[in-house]
Amino acid sequence: MKSLNFLLVFFLLLFACSNDVVDDFTESEKDDPNNEIVNTANFEGKMTGISLESPPDEFPGYYLDSLSLVNAEWMAISPFGFSFNNSAEVQFNSQWQWWGETVEGASIIADYAVERDIQVMMKPQVWINNGWVGQYDLETEEEWQIWENTYREFVLAFAQVAAEKDLPLFCIGTEYKIAAVEREDYWRSLIDTIRTFYDGELTYAANWDNYQNIAFWDQLDYIGVDSYFPLVEDKTPEVEPMVEAWQPLVATLKAFSESFDKPIIFTEYGYMSIDYTAWHNWENEANADQLEVNLSGQTCAFEAFFQALWAEDWFKGGFIWKWEPDHVNAGGETNKRYTPQNKPAQEVIKNWYGL
């Protein structure tokens, strides 16, 4: 009975967000360059990606076969380093870390992906204990030098993995709002160093409210944005208002892309299956226990995202936050987290990623 109830919810929510779902169009309508909603002319080459959650333990390679359920051809591997507030050191590859966060784990996961022709963005990032990396700051130049040296060791270790595995994309950092602006020369030097041994493309993952402050985009191949833009303050947001809310953001992103003559990718994007999912996601994360599961909000938010952005030629796709390796036991109708797995949103992603 539980599985039947879930299927009923699944299809009812798909119907609720299906006014302009891609599968409702004929092939001729999809190929029509004058179709304002679906124009597949710019879909070729999009990064149809998911962000794999770093697992605590090793998993079998066939777990990655689940990416086909959403037609994902790209995957981000995100091994973590750690810093403590008021500490300048970046720690990584420690015995106490989860397997997927280590050099060995990330390397094996990369092998799994390469074996399955899944394109990989290696995206090492730093977790701040009891804080957020965007607010990370240090007081003295001596401390900053320690941070620069240890962060360089951290990033170069995973850049070496990307080079050895011939991975096509490497992300040099994530959401450092202060360090990325105030230490510009350091980032430029780091980019130069990586390019001496890594032949793939490079990006940086700027927070949605900070990408315009990054000065070193000219040295990278893509402008990377972690896309958690607030759209509408509705408990259960609907597609049309969200598409409208995207329009000024799309115009700003397009102009920024053109100013650097660089395409934009969303190094992270996604929506929790929770009330108010298209508003302040950081508040939702902090207050998840007080909010209700909302599968419809997540489903409609993804549909609005694709309608607003997927046909834009300057936008080259991105990586959904996030995908758990053990798909069979991931997500589901009572799950509030970002993963779309085993939720109605999964079908929306499958439809658009499959174009």
For each residue, the residues with C-beta under 8 A, 3 or more apart:
1: 4 5
2: 5 6
3: 6 7
4: 1 7 8
5: 1 2 8 9
6: 2 3 9 10 332 333
7: 3 4 10 11
8: 4 5 11 12
9: 5 6 12 13 295 333 344
10: 6 7 13 14 343 344 347
11: 7 8 14 15 344
12: 8 9 15 16
13: 9 10 16 17 295 296 299 344
14: 10 11 17 18 21 299 344 347 348
15: 11 12 18
16: 12 13 296 299 300
17: 13 14 21 238 239 296 299 300 303 348
18: 14 15 21 24
19: 239 240
20: 24 37 38 239 303 307
21: 14 17 18 24 303 348 351
22: 25 30 38 306 351 352 355
23: 351
24: 18 20 21
25: 22 29 30 35 37 38
26: 29 30
27: 30 31
28: 31 32
29: 25 26 32 35 38
30: 22 25 26 27 35 38 40 355
31: 27 28 40 41
32: 28 29 35 39
33: 39 41
34: 39
35: 25 29 30 32 38 39
36: 39
37: 20 25 307
38: 20 22 25 29 30 35 311 355
39: 32 33 34 35 36 42 311
40: 30 31 43 44 311 355
41: 31 33 311
42: 39 311 312 313
43: 40 46 310 311 355
44: 40
45: 316
46: 43 310 316 317
47: 73 74 119 121 265 316 317 318 319
48: 70 71 72 73 74 317 353
49: 72 73 74 75 76 119 121 317 318 319 320
50: 67 70 72 74 75 76 319 320 322 323
51: 75 76 78 123 268 319 320 321 322 323
52: 64 75 76 77 78 100 109 322 323 325
53: 100 322 323 324 325 339
54: 77 78 79 80 98 99 100 101 105 106
55: 58 59 98 99 100 105 324 325 326
56: 98 99 100
57: 98 99
58: 55 99 105 108
59: 55 63 325 326
60: 63
61: 64 111 112 115 116
62: 65
63: 59 60 66 112 325 326 327
64: 52 61 67 75 112 113 116 118 325
65: 62 68 116
66: 63 69 323 327 341
67: 50 64 70 72 73 75 116 118 323
68: 65 71 72
69: 66 327 346 350
70: 48 50 67 320 340 346 349 350 353
71: 48 68 349 350 353 354
72: 48 49 50 67 68 75 118 320 323 349 353
73: 47 48 49 67 117 118 119 353
74: 47 48 49 50 118 119 120 121 317 319
75: 49 50 51 52 64 67 72 113 118 119 120 121 319 323
76: 49 50 51 52 120 121 122 123 171 267 319
77: 52 54 100 106 109 110 113 120 121 122 123
78: 51 52 54 123 124 125
79: 54 92 100 101 102 103 105 106 122 124 158
80: 54 92 97 98 101 124 125 126 127
81: 90 91 92 124 125 126 127 151 154
82: 90 91 92 94 97 126 127 128 129
83: 87 88 89 90 91 126 127 128 129 133 136 147
84: 87 128 129 130
85: 128 129 130 131 136
86:
87: 83 84
88: 83 138 143 144 146 147 150
89: 83 146 147 150
90: 81 82 83 126 147 150 151 153 154
91: 81 82 83 94 150
92: 79 80 81 82 97 101 124 153 154 157
93: 97 102 103 157
94: 82 91 97
95:
96:
97: 80 82 92 93 94 101 102
98: 54 55 56 57 80 101 102 105
99: 54 55 56 57 58 102 104 105
100: 52 53 54 55 56 77 79 105 106 109
101: 54 79 80 92 97 98 105 106
102: 79 93 97 98 99 105 106
103: 79 93 106 107 157 158 161
104: 99 107 108
105: 54 55 58 79 98 99 100 101 102 108 109
106: 54 77 79 100 101 102 103 109 110 122 124 158 161
107: 103 104 110 111 161 164 165
108: 58 104 105 111 112
109: 52 77 100 105 106 112 113
110: 77 106 107 113 114 120 122 161 162 165 167
111: 61 107 108 114 115 165
112: 61 63 64 108 109 115 116
113: 64 75 77 109 110 116 118 119 120
114: 110 111 117 118 120 165 166 167
115: 61 111 112
116: 61 64 65 67 112 113
117: 73 114
118: 64 67 72 73 74 75 113 114
119: 47 49 73 74 75 113 167 168 169
120: 74 75 76 77 110 113 114 162 165 167 168 169
121: 47 49 74 75 76 77 167 168 169 170 171 203 267 319
122: 76 77 79 106 110 158 159 161 162 167 169 170 171
123: 51 76 77 78 170 171 174 205 267 319
124: 78 79 80 81 92 106 154 155 157 158 171
125: 78 80 81 133 171 173 174 175 205
126: 80 81 82 83 90 133 136 151 154 174 176
127: 80 81 82 83 133
128: 82 83 84 85 131 132 133 135 136
129: 82 83 84 85
130: 84 85
131: 85 128 135 136
132: 128 135 136 175
133: 83 125 126 127 128 136 174 175 176
134: 175 176 177 178 207 210
135: 128 131 132 177 178
136: 83 85 126 128 131 132 133 176 178 179
137: 178 179
138: 88 143 144 147
139: 143
140: 143 144
141: 144 145
142: 145 146
143: 88 138 139 140 146 147
144: 88 138 140 141 147 148 183
145: 141 142 148 149
146: 88 89 142 143 149 150
147: 83 88 89 90 138 143 144 150 151 179
148: 144 145 151 152 183 186
149: 145 146 152 153
150: 88 89 90 91 146 147 153 154
151: 81 90 126 147 148 154 155 173
152: 148 149 155 156 190 193
153: 90 92 149 150 156 157
154: 81 90 92 124 126 150 151 157 158
155: 124 151 152 158 159 172 173 190 194
156: 152 153 159 160 193 194
157: 92 93 103 124 153 154 160 161
158: 79 103 106 122 124 154 155 161 162 170
159: 122 155 156 162 163 170 172 194 197 198
160: 156 157 163 164 197
161: 103 106 107 110 122 157 158 164 165 167
162: 110 120 122 158 159 165 167 170 198 200
163: 159 160 166 167 197 198 199 200
164: 107 160 161
165: 107 110 111 114 120 161 162
166: 114 163 199 200
167: 110 114 119 120 121 122 161 162 163 170 200
168: 119 120 121 200 201
169: 119 120 121 122 200 201 202 203 222
170: 121 122 123 158 159 162 167 194 198 200 201 202 203
171: 76 121 122 123 124 125 174 202 203 204 205 224 267
172: 155 159 187 190 191 194 202 203 204 220
173: 125 151 155 176 180 187 204 205
174: 123 125 126 133 171 204 205 226 267
175: 125 132 133 134 205 206 207 210 226
176: 126 133 134 136 173 179 180
177: 134 135 180 181 207 210 213
178: 134 135 136 137 181 182
179: 136 137 147 176 182 183 186
180: 173 176 177 183 184 187 204 206 210 213 214
181: 177 178 184 210 213 214 215
182: 178 179
183: 144 148 179 180 186 187
184: 180 181 187 188 215 216
185: 188 189
186: 148 179 183 189 190
187: 172 173 180 183 184 190 191 204 216
188: 184 185 191 192 216 219
189: 185 186 192 193
190: 152 155 172 186 187 193 194
191: 172 187 188 194 195 202 216 219 220
192: 188 189 195 196 219
193: 152 156 189 190 196
194: 155 156 159 170 172 190 191 197 198 202
195: 191 192 198 202
196: 192 193
197: 159 160 163 194
198: 159 162 163 170 194 195 202
199: 163 166
200: 162 163 166 167 168 169 170
201: 168 169 170 221 222
202: 169 170 171 172 191 194 195 198 219 220 221 222
203: 121 169 170 171 172 220 221 222 223 224 265 267
204: 171 172 173 174 180 187 214 216 217 220 224
205: 123 125 171 173 174 175 224 225 226 267 268
206: 175 180 210 211 213 214 223 224 225 226
207: 134 175 177 210 211 225 226 228
208: 211 225 226 227 228 229
209:
210: 134 175 177 180 181 206 207 213 214
211: 206 207 208 214 223 224 225 256
212: 256
213: 177 180 181 206 210
214: 180 181 204 206 210 211 217
215: 181 184
216: 184 187 188 191 204 219 220
217: 204 214 220 223 260 262
218: 260 262
219: 188 191 192 202 216
220: 172 191 202 203 204 216 217 223 224 262
221: 201 202 203 262
222: 169 201 202 203 262 263 264 265 316
223: 203 206 211 217 220 256 257 260 262 263 264 265
224: 171 203 204 205 206 211 220 264 265 266 267
225: 205 206 207 208 211 253 264 265 266 267
226: 174 175 205 206 207 208 266 267 268 269
227: 208 266 268 269 318
228: 207 208 268 269 281 282
229: 208 249
230: 233 278 279 280
231: 237 241 242 245 246 278 279 301 304
232: 237 241 242 245 278 279
233: 230 276 279
234: 237 238 241 276 278 279 297
235: 275 276 294 297
236: 275 294 296 297 300
237: 231 232 234 241 242 276 277 278 279 297 300 301 304
238: 17 234 241 242 300
239: 17 19 20 242 243 300 303 304 307
240: 19 243 244 304
241: 231 232 234 237 238 244 245
242: 231 232 237 238 239 245 246 278 300 301 304 305 308
243: 239 240 246 247 304 307 308
244: 240 241 247
245: 231 232 241 242 248 249 278
246: 231 242 243 249 250 304 305 308 309
247: 243 244 250 251 308
248: 245 251 252
249: 229 245 246 252 253
250: 246 247 253 254 308 309 312
251: 247 248 254 255
252: 248 249 255 256
253: 225 249 250 256 257 264 314 315
254: 250 251 257 258 312 314
255: 251 252 258 259
256: 211 212 223 252 253 259 260 264
257: 223 253 254 260 261 262 263 264 314 315
258: 254 255 261 314
259: 255 256
260: 217 218 223 256 257
261: 257 258
262: 217 218 220 221 222 223 257
263: 222 223 257 314 315 316
264: 222 223 224 225 253 256 257 314 315 316
265: 47 203 222 223 224 225 315 316 317 318 319
266: 224 225 226 227 269 315 317 318 319
267: 76 121 123 171 174 203 205 224 225 226 318 319
268: 51 205 226 227 228 318 319 321
269: 226 227 228 266 305 318 319 320 321
270: 320 321 322 338 340
271: 277 278 281 297 298 301 302 338 345
272: 277 281 284 285 288 298 336 337 338
273: 277 293 294 295 297 298 331 335 336 337 340 343 345
274: 277 284 288 291 292 293 294 297 298 336
275: 235 236 284 291 292 294 297
276: 233 234 235 237 279 280 283 284 291 297
277: 237 271 272 273 274 281 284 294 297 298 301
278: 230 231 232 234 237 242 245 271 297 301 304
279: 230 231 232 233 234 237 276 283 284
280: 230 276 283 284
281: 228 271 272 277 284 285
282: 228 285 286
283: 276 279 280 286 287
284: 272 274 275 276 277 279 280 281 287 288 291
285: 272 281 282 288
286: 282 283
287: 283 284 290 291
288: 272 274 284 285 291 336
289:
290: 287
291: 274 275 276 284 287 288 294 336
292: 274 275
293: 273 274 333 334 335 336
294: 235 236 273 274 275 277 291 297 298
295: 9 13 273 298 299 333 343 344 345
296: 13 16 17 236 299 300 344
297: 234 235 236 237 271 273 274 275 276 277 278 294 300 301
298: 271 272 273 274 277 294 295 301 302 340 343 344 345
299: 13 14 16 17 295 296 302 303 343 344 345 348
300: 16 17 236 237 238 239 242 296 297 303 304
301: 231 237 242 271 277 278 297 298 304 305 345
302: 271 298 299 305 306 340 345 348 349
303: 17 20 21 239 299 300 306 307 348
304: 231 237 239 240 242 243 246 278 300 301 307 308
305: 242 246 269 301 302 308 309 310
306: 22 302 303 309 310 348 352
307: 20 37 239 243 303 304 310
308: 242 243 246 247 250 304 305
309: 246 250 305 306 312 315
310: 43 46 305 306 307 315 352 355
311: 38 39 40 41 42 43
312: 42 250 254 309 315
313: 42
314: 253 254 257 258 263 264
315: 253 257 263 264 265 266 309 310 312
316: 45 46 47 222 263 264 265
317: 46 47 48 49 74 265 266
318: 47 49 227 265 266 267 268 269
319: 47 49 50 51 74 75 76 121 123 265 266 267 268 269
320: 49 50 51 70 72 269 270 323 338 340 349
321: 51 268 269 270 338
322: 50 51 52 53 270 338 339
323: 50 51 52 53 66 67 72 75 320 327 330 339 341
324: 53 55 327 329 330 331 339 341
325: 52 53 55 59 63 64
326: 55 59 63 329 330
327: 63 66 69 323 324 330 341 342
328:
329: 324 326
330: 323 324 326 327 335 339 341 342
331: 273 324 335 337 339 340 341 342 343 346
332: 6 335 341 342 343
333: 6 9 293 295 342 343
334: 293
335: 273 293 330 331 332 339 342 343
336: 272 273 274 288 291 293
337: 272 273 331
338: 270 271 272 320 321 322
339: 53 322 323 324 330 331 335 343
340: 70 270 273 298 302 320 331 343 345 346 348 349
341: 66 323 324 327 330 331 332 346
342: 327 330 331 332 333 335 346
343: 10 273 295 298 299 331 332 333 335 339 340 346
344: 9 10 11 13 14 295 296 298 299 347 348
345: 271 273 295 298 299 301 302 340 348 349
346: 69 70 331 340 341 342 343 349 350
347: 10 14 344 350 351
348: 14 17 21 299 302 303 306 340 344 345 351 352
349: 70 71 72 302 320 340 345 346 352 353
350: 69 70 71 346 347 353 354
351: 21 22 23 347 348 354 355
352: 22 306 310 348 349 355
353: 48 70 71 72 73 349 350
354: 71 350 351
355: 22 30 38 40 43 310 351 352
